[in-house]
Amino acid sequence: MTPQTLANVVLPMALAFLMWVMGLSLRPADFLRVGRYPGVILWALSLQLMLLPALAWLVIGIWKPPLTLAAGLLILSVCPSGVTSNIISQLSRGDAALSITLTAIGSVIAPFTIPLLLNLQLPWLGLLAAEIALPIMPTIGSLVLVTLLPVLLGMLVRHRLPGFTGRWEPRLRRLTLPAFASLVVLLGIVNWERLPGLWTAAAGACLSLCVLGMLSAAAIARVRGYSPAWQRTLAVEVGIQNAGTGMLVAAVLMGRPELAITPLFYGILMNLPALILIAQQQWQTFTLEERA
């Protein structure tokens, strides 16, 4: 498989599949829930759209990674959360309904926020605008096609074919993590020659962004008096971003596969703090059950 085929065909198809599976789990009520929890949802979206990019700049200042890694980190910071965050939120005893709602809304607005935020911030790295600019309308069109439309199609299938959805959605959801892992492995193989020299800087930057995002969101949620379940949900939704969307933006929409290395590393390393959070909550649940 050539790098061009992987970037231009396999990556968009894999991401569209993941978004379609997400759509199978969504209902219109997931969007209407905004009216029930407007405050927490607005705060969560603000943290995703403003705090995380600010943390990305902080990480860039601390680690001083090569320019390509720094650009990849900014790309990643403006991506929404993905279906993985819903699974992690549920396993860590967060609020699954809130997690799904935040992911759904983030996926709907992402085609419009990503090009705007990137075109604003990438020039601050000192690159020429012509080198890194994303054409607004073509980018919106591509992201709508690969992310938003599959979600809407999945919701339509759920509405029209409830029997099919009830039977296959749990099975397909179990395939999302292996599918994403396979995608990460393939992209790693394509970029194999670049990886060894960038491992330390990329790993440090990716882990720092993930952990800082999770801790900051949880701390702000705690200050605002949100429940522990909401605190964990916001930590996951802000800290665990859709690396597949980041790789799509870098490798396909920008035509710069070297910028996809940071989302690639992130797609692997984000699982470490997520697993720690899950293990901590599962252990607490086990301990409470033992005492009972």
C-alpha positions in Angstrom: 0.0 0.0 0.0 1.5 3.3 -1.1 1.5 6.3 1.3 -0.7 8.2 -1.2 -3.4 5.4 -1.1 -3.2 5.3 2.7 -3.6 9.0 3.1 -6.1 9.7 0.4 -8.3 6.6 0.5 -7.8 4.5 3.6 -7.6 7.3 6.2 -10.8 9.1 5.1 -12.7 5.8 4.8 -11.6 4.6 8.2 -12.6 7.9 9.8 -15.9 8.0 8.0 -16.6 4.4 9.4 -15.8 5.5 12.9 -18.1 8.5 12.6 -20.9 6.4 11.1 -20.6 4.0 14.1 -20.8 7.0 16.4 -24.0 8.1 14.6 -25.6 4.7 15.2 -25.5 5.5 18.9 -26.9 9.0 18.6 -30.5 10.2 18.8 -32.0 13.7 18.3 -32.4 13.7 22.1 -28.6 13.8 22.5 -28.7 17.2 20.8 -31.8 18.4 22.6 -30.0 17.6 25.9 -28.2 20.9 25.4 -31.3 22.6 26.8 -31.1 20.5 30.0 -27.4 21.1 30.6 -26.6 24.4 28.8 -24.0 25.6 31.3 -21.8 22.5 31.4 -22.0 22.0 27.7 -21.0 25.6 26.9 -18.1 25.3 29.4 -17.0 22.0 27.9 -17.0 23.4 24.4 -15.2 26.5 25.5 -12.5 24.4 27.1 -12.2 22.3 23.9 -12.0 25.3 21.6 -10.0 27.8 23.7 -8.3 26.1 26.6 -6.8 23.2 24.7 -5.2 25.3 22.0 -3.8 27.5 24.7 -2.4 24.4 26.5 -0.9 23.3 23.1 1.0 26.6 22.9 2.2 26.1 26.5 3.5 22.6 25.7 5.2 24.0 22.6 6.9 26.6 24.7 8.0 24.0 27.2 9.2 21.2 24.9 10.2 23.4 22.0 9.6 20.6 19.5 10.5 20.8 15.8 8.2 22.9 13.7 6.4 20.0 12.1 5.6 18.5 15.5 4.5 21.9 16.8 2.1 22.3 13.8 0.8 18.8 14.4 0.1 19.6 18.0 -1.9 22.7 17.1 -3.9 20.7 14.5 -4.7 18.1 17.2 -5.7 20.7 19.7 -8.5 22.0 17.5 -10.0 18.6 16.8 -13.1 17.4 18.6 -13.3 14.4 20.9 -14.2 11.1 19.2 -16.0 7.9 19.8 -13.1 6.7 21.9 -13.9 9.3 24.5 -17.4 8.0 24.9 -16.0 4.5 25.7 -13.4 5.9 28.1 -16.0 8.1 29.9 -18.3 5.2 30.4 -15.5 2.9 31.7 -14.3 5.6 34.1 -17.7 6.1 35.6 -18.4 9.4 33.9 -21.7 10.6 32.6 -22.1 8.6 29.3 -25.1 10.7 28.1 -23.2 14.0 28.6 -20.1 12.5 26.9 -22.1 11.5 23.8 -23.8 14.9 23.7 -20.5 16.7 23.8 -19.0 14.4 21.1 -22.0 14.9 18.9 -22.0 18.7 19.1 -18.2 18.8 18.7 -18.4 16.6 15.6 -21.1 18.9 14.1 -19.3 22.1 14.5 -15.8 20.7 13.9 -15.9 21.2 10.0 -16.4 24.9 10.6 -14.2 25.5 13.7 -11.1 23.5 12.6 -10.2 25.6 9.5 -11.0 28.9 11.2 -8.9 28.1 14.3 -6.0 26.6 12.3 -5.8 29.5 9.9 -5.7 31.8 12.8 -3.0 30.0 14.8 -0.6 28.2 12.4 0.9 31.5 11.1 2.0 32.2 14.6 4.6 29.5 14.3 6.4 31.6 11.7 5.6 29.6 8.6 4.6 31.3 5.4 0.8 31.5 5.1 1.0 29.8 1.7 2.8 26.8 3.2 0.2 26.0 5.9 -3.1 27.8 5.1 -6.2 25.7 4.9 -8.7 26.8 2.2 -11.8 27.5 4.2 -14.6 26.2 1.9 -12.8 23.1 0.5 -11.8 22.2 4.0 -15.3 22.6 5.4 -16.7 20.5 2.5 -14.2 17.7 3.0 -14.7 17.6 6.8 -18.5 17.6 6.3 -18.2 14.7 3.9 -15.9 12.6 6.1 -17.2 13.4 9.6 -20.6 15.1 9.7 -22.4 13.2 6.9 -21.5 9.8 8.3 -22.8 10.8 11.7 -26.1 11.9 10.2 -26.3 8.8 8.1 -25.7 6.7 11.2 -28.5 8.5 13.0 -30.8 7.9 10.0 -30.0 4.2 10.0 -30.8 4.1 13.8 -34.1 5.8 13.2 -35.2 3.8 10.1 -33.7 0.4 11.0 -33.9 0.0 14.8 -33.7 -3.8 14.6 -30.4 -3.6 12.6 -29.0 -1.0 14.9 -29.9 -2.9 18.0 -28.3 -6.0 16.7 -25.2 -4.6 15.1 -24.3 -1.3 16.8 -22.7 -3.0 19.9 -20.6 -5.2 17.6 -19.6 -2.4 15.3 -18.7 -0.2 18.3 -16.3 -3.0 19.5 -14.6 -2.8 16.2 -13.9 1.0 16.5 -10.8 0.6 18.7 -9.2 -2.2 16.7 -10.0 -0.2 13.5 -8.4 3.0 14.9 -5.4 1.0 16.2 -4.9 -0.5 12.7 -5.0 2.9 11.2 -2.4 4.2 13.6 -0.1 1.2 12.8 -0.4 1.8 9.1 0.4 5.4 9.4 3.3 4.5 11.7 4.7 2.2 9.0 4.4 4.9 6.3 6.2 7.4 8.5 8.7 4.8 10.0 11.8 6.5 8.9 10.8 9.8 10.6 9.7 8.2 13.9 12.9 7.3 15.8 14.4 10.8 15.7 11.1 12.4 16.7 10.0 9.9 19.4 11.2 11.8 22.5 9.8 15.2 21.6 6.6 13.9 20.1 5.9 11.6 23.0 6.6 14.3 25.6 4.5 16.9 23.9 1.5 14.5 23.2 1.4 13.2 26.8 1.8 16.7 28.2 -1.2 18.0 26.2 -3.4 15.0 27.1 -2.6 15.1 30.8 -2.8 18.9 31.0 -6.1 18.9 29.2 -7.6 16.3 31.5 -6.3 17.8 34.7 -7.3 21.4 33.7 -10.8 20.4 32.7 -11.3 18.3 35.8 -10.1 21.2 38.0 -12.3 23.8 36.4 -15.3 21.4 36.6 -14.5 20.9 40.3 -14.3 24.7 41.0 -17.7 25.1 39.2 -19.2 22.6 41.6 -19.9 19.9 39.0 -20.5 16.3 40.2 -17.5 13.9 40.2 -19.1 12.1 37.2 -19.2 15.4 35.2 -15.7 16.2 36.3 -14.4 12.9 34.8 -16.5 13.4 31.7 -15.1 16.9 31.0 -11.6 15.6 31.7 -12.0 12.9 29.1 -13.8 15.1 26.5 -11.2 17.8 26.7 -8.1 15.6 27.1 -8.9 12.8 24.6 -9.1 14.3 21.1 -10.0 12.7 17.8 -6.5 11.8 16.5 -8.0 10.4 13.3 -9.4 13.8 12.4 -6.0 15.4 13.1 -4.3 12.9 10.8 -6.9 13.5 8.1 -6.5 17.3 8.3 -2.7 17.1 8.2 -2.1 14.3 5.6 -5.1 14.8 3.3 -6.5 18.3 3.6 -3.1 20.0 4.0 -1.2 17.4 2.0 1.5 17.4 4.7 1.9 13.8 6.0 4.8 14.8 8.2 2.4 17.0 10.2 0.3 13.8 11.0 3.1 12.4 13.1 2.0 14.3 16.2 -1.6 13.0 16.0 -0.2 9.6 15.2 1.8 9.5 18.5 -1.1 11.0 20.3 -3.4 8.3 19.1 -1.2 5.8 20.8 -0.2 7.7 24.0 -3.6 9.1 24.9 -4.5 5.7 26.1 -2.0 5.7 28.9 -3.7 8.5 31.1 -7.1 7.1 30.0 -6.2 3.7 31.3 -4.9 5.1 34.5 -8.2 7.0 35.0 -10.3 3.9 34.2 -8.2 1.7 36.5 -8.5 4.2 39.4 -12.3 4.4 39.1 -12.7 0.6 38.6 -10.5 0.0 41.7 -12.6 2.5 43.7 -15.8 0.7 42.6 -14.3 -2.7 43.5 -13.2 -1.4 46.9 -16.6 0.0 47.7 -18.3 -3.2 46.7 -15.9 -5.2 48.9 -16.7 -3.0 51.9 -20.4 -3.3 51.2 
